[in-house]
């Protein structure tokens, strides 16, 4: 290594220059960058999971206000198309499943999260695509019946107070 004399504030300083820090940084940087990339992809995955869950709940709630099963499914399908268009960052092949009973609406999304261009990291995290699954279930609201029942309860309460 080379001895260098520097002048700082009138003092002479004897300093040895080493290259070991450069080599250590060069060995460490791929791991740091890989960790950052994994964290970014994890954030994308969690974003898509949250978006699909939110879309499932919003579509189910919008459908719960309708009267007939055909209207419910039609409203839900329209809402799903509206909500999921151009909002997912890495999830592809999203399929939805809608189940409508007399009292409950259940929506389930299933898709695959692709790690595009990151085959080495993709192999470390998961050998297959990472599945994204989101579910929501909401009780069907029949506002007319609900209001009528509330009024009956109020009338019963008034009679009991007399």
Buried (B, 14 or more C-beta within 10 A) or exposed (E): EEEEEEEEEEEEEEEEEEEEEEEEEEEEEEEEEBEEEBEEBEEBBEBBBEBBBBBBBBBBBBBBEBEEBEEBBEBBBEBBEEBBEEBBEBBEEBEBEBEBEEEEBBBBBBBBBBBEEBEEBBEEEEEEBBEBEBBBBBEBEBEEEEEEEEEEEEEEEEEEEE
